[in-house]
Amino acid sequence: MKKFLTVLLVAISFASFMGCSKRNTKQFVIGLDDAFPPLGFRDENNEIVGYDVDLAREVALRLGKEFVAQPINWSAKEQELATGRIDCIWSGFTMTPERLEAMAFTKPYLNNAQVVVVKKGSNVKTLADLSGKIVGVQSESSAQDAINDAPEFKESLKKIIEFSENVTALNDLEIGNVDAVVLDLVVADYMITQGDKPLVILEESLAPEQYGIGFAKNNTELRDKVQKILEEMEADGTVAQISNSWFGKNLSVIGK
């Protein structure tokens, strides 16, 4: 019986491996946060859209693969990549020293910064004004990392409330449950502008950063193919066209 079970488990493992291999040869699967406008989010038809999604879809086409946008639990993104469920993390993914050590990244494709958003008319004008205030942040995000990397700023806060997504955090800011929200500049600017929200971004930011696409450490072959295609898309004007459709201008730093 034990021998039979062993053989069965080996067969299942082999079948699973083959299934993953088959998927990898025919699909290009990106892991993303589907509540992260304008990079990746759900529209009124519940379809996943966004700047990163459009870029990745075109990359998949040029790779000759089926494009799949796979929403993931952002707090478990590294595990999703390690298990092979996704080919890469492509979702406004900040390139930090720790992540660069653990993964194979493309070169940067967008510049960003971690900024503070407050309600219009708020008496908070600088980071120092947040002393004794309640600040919201997305759990396991680069914004949370930026707060943790600024210990004096963090200690000055009354409380930090973690949210599963930025949309909820900004809604809580509007109704007064928090005094400010720390999040990505690209996201904050888009959500405030498109949603016509009574919010403003402080001029003083916490941390400048860059977005890249993260692959498993040993998957440099696919990483290099994607990088080459992105540079080709930049050269032929495809990236500029996609950026203009989302931002009204070309924000790309590919090849720059």
NORDAWO-V193465 format. One record per pair of residues at least 24 apart in sequence whose ideal C-beta (glycine too) atoms are under 6 Angstrom apart, sorted by the first residue. I is the first residue (numbers start at 1). J is the second residue. If there is no record, write none. Layout:
<<I;J> <I;J>>
This chain:
<<20;84> <26;66> <27;65> <27;66> <27;68> <28;60> <28;63> <28;65> <28;67> <28;87> <29;68> <29;70> <29;86> <29;87> <30;56> <30;69> <30;88> <30;90> <31;70> <31;72> <31;80> <31;86> <31;89> <32;69> <32;91> <33;74> <33;91> <34;71> <35;165> <35;167> <36;91> <36;92> <37;190> <37;191> <38;190> <38;246> <39;92> <40;91> <51;246> <52;90> <52;91> <54;242> <55;242> <56;90> <59;226> <59;229> <62;229> <74;140> <75;139> <75;140> <81;216> <88;213> <88;215> <89;214> <90;213> <92;184> <92;211> <93;211> <93;214> <94;142> <94;209> <95;210> <95;212> <103;214> <103;217> <104;215> <104;217> <104;219> <104;220> <104;223> <105;212> <105;214> <106;212> <106;213> <106;223> <106;227> <108;210> <108;212> <108;253> <109;211> <109;254> <110;211> <111;210> <111;253> <112;184> <112;185> <112;186> <112;209> <112;211> <113;185> <113;205> <113;208> <114;143> <114;146> <114;182> <114;206> <114;207> <115;185> <115;188> <115;201> <115;205> <116;180> <116;182> <116;202> <117;181> <117;188> <117;199> <117;201> <118;180> <119;199> <120;198> <120;200> <126;204> <127;153> <127;204> <130;180> <131;156> <132;158> <133;158> <133;179> <134;158> <134;159> <134;178> <134;179> <135;160> <135;180> <136;161> <136;163> <136;169> <136;172> <136;178> <136;181> <137;182> <138;163> <138;166> <143;182> <143;183> <146;206> <146;207> <230;254> <231;255>>
